[in-house]
Amino acid sequence: MQLELFPWQYLSASDQVHVLTEIRRSYWHIRNLRNGRFGQAAKRRYYRRIADQKKRLQLAGVPKREILDFLACCRLQCKAKKQPFSFCPYC
């Protein structure tokens, strides 16, 4: 039995979709940033934003496995673009 010290945050379905699209958008920006000295601060900013959003999802009670599955889809490992075409729930 786990002791709950604080109540779970409530995220509606639309809020959860908004958080997931924000994570996907941030990873897109990271992939398309310039390399080198000029892109490092922006990358760190986007990674901090992603960490905040992931923490928000975890505090809302979303299972960690579901978050990791979504991140795998964000990283283009989803089968939606490769043979056999089987779409995940995030596509």
C-alpha positions as CSV (number, residue, x, y, z in Angstrom):
1,M,0.0,0.0,0.0
2,Q,1.3,3.4,-1.0
3,L,1.0,6.4,1.3
4,E,-0.4,9.3,-0.7
5,L,0.9,12.6,0.8
6,F,-0.9,14.8,-1.7
7,P,-3.9,14.4,-4.0
8,W,-3.5,13.6,-7.6
9,Q,-3.9,16.5,-10.0
10,Y,-6.8,16.1,-12.4
11,L,-6.2,16.3,-16.1
12,S,-9.2,16.1,-18.4
13,A,-8.8,14.2,-21.7
14,S,-8.4,17.4,-23.7
15,D,-5.7,18.7,-21.2
16,Q,-3.9,15.4,-21.5
17,V,-3.9,15.6,-25.3
18,H,-2.7,19.2,-25.0
19,V,0.2,18.1,-22.8
20,L,1.1,15.3,-25.2
21,T,1.1,17.6,-28.2
22,E,3.3,20.1,-26.4
23,I,5.8,17.3,-25.7
24,R,5.7,16.3,-29.4
25,R,6.1,19.9,-30.5
26,S,9.1,20.4,-28.2
27,Y,10.8,17.2,-29.5
28,W,10.3,18.5,-33.0
29,H,12.0,21.8,-32.2
30,I,14.9,19.9,-30.6
31,R,15.4,17.8,-33.7
32,N,15.4,20.9,-36.0
33,L,17.6,23.2,-33.9
34,R,21.1,24.1,-35.1
35,N,24.0,22.3,-33.6
36,G,26.8,24.0,-32.0
37,R,27.1,26.8,-29.5
38,F,24.0,28.7,-30.6
39,G,21.5,25.9,-30.2
40,Q,22.5,24.7,-26.8
41,A,20.5,27.1,-24.7
42,A,17.4,26.5,-26.7
43,K,17.8,22.7,-26.4
44,R,18.1,23.0,-22.7
45,R,15.1,25.2,-22.5
46,Y,13.0,22.6,-24.5
47,Y,14.3,19.7,-22.5
48,R,13.3,21.5,-19.3
49,R,9.9,22.2,-20.7
50,I,9.5,18.5,-21.6
51,A,10.6,17.4,-18.1
52,D,7.9,19.8,-16.6
53,Q,5.2,18.3,-18.8
54,K,6.2,14.7,-18.1
55,K,6.2,15.5,-14.3
56,R,2.7,17.0,-14.7
57,L,1.5,13.8,-16.4
58,Q,3.0,11.7,-13.7
59,L,1.4,13.8,-10.9
60,A,-1.9,13.4,-12.7
61,G,-1.7,9.6,-12.4
62,V,-0.8,8.7,-16.0
63,P,1.2,5.4,-15.9
64,K,4.9,5.7,-16.6
65,R,4.6,3.0,-19.3
66,E,2.0,5.1,-21.2
67,I,4.4,8.1,-21.2
68,L,7.3,6.0,-22.4
69,D,5.1,4.6,-25.2
70,F,4.2,8.1,-26.3
71,L,7.8,9.2,-26.3
72,A,8.7,6.1,-28.4
73,C,6.1,7.3,-30.9
74,C,7.6,10.8,-30.8
75,R,10.9,9.4,-31.7
76,L,9.6,8.0,-35.0
77,Q,9.8,4.4,-33.8
78,C,6.1,3.9,-34.3
79,K,4.9,1.5,-36.9
80,A,2.6,4.1,-38.5
81,K,5.3,5.1,-41.0
82,K,6.9,1.7,-41.6
83,Q,5.8,-1.8,-42.7
84,P,3.5,-3.2,-41.4
85,F,1.4,-0.1,-40.9
86,S,-0.1,-0.4,-37.4
87,F,-1.1,2.9,-35.8
88,C,-0.5,3.5,-32.1
89,P,-3.1,5.5,-30.1
90,Y,-0.9,8.7,-30.3
91,C,-0.8,9.0,-34.1
